[in-house]
Amino acid sequence: MVENMDSLYEQIDHSDILPAKVFVTSIENSGFHWHNDVEIILVLKGSVITYN
């Protein structure tokens, strides 16, 4: 990731088989960041508040 003002740029590396990066993580591990890819968040348990 590259630091940029108040957030980090995340370089997304896609596989040759699937043009997406799919993973499961705790939202506690995700800080403010940006990238050129669409990010889809699926809440499996509890709730999440997001900010623009």
N, C-alpha and C positions, 0 to 999 in steps of 0.2 A: 504494500500500500504506500501511496505517496501523500504526504501531509499537504493540505491546502486550506489555509485559514483555519476555520473551526471544525473542519471535517477531513476525512481521508478519502483519497481516490483508491478504489479497489479494482485491480486488473483481474478480469474474469477469464480464465482459461477454459475453453470448451473442448470436449473430446471429439474425435473424428466420427464416432458412432452416433452420439446424441448432441445436438447443438444447444445444450443447456447444462447448467451445473445444478445438481439436485442434492440437497443434504438436509439433515435434521439437526437442529441446534437449539440451545436455550436462548431466549431473547435477551437474557442477562449478558450474553457474550457478544451482543451486537451493538456497537456504538454508532454515532453519526458518521455516515460514509456516503459516497456517491460513485456511480459508474454509468456506463452507456447502455447497460442491459436492463430489462424489466425485472423487477424483483417481486415475487408473489409470496406472501406470508400466509400460511395456514395455521391457525391457532388450534392446537390439539387439546389443550386443557387450560381453563382459566380465561383471562381476558388480557388485551393489550391496548394501550393508548399510543397512537402514532402522531407525529408532528410533521408539518410541511416545512 
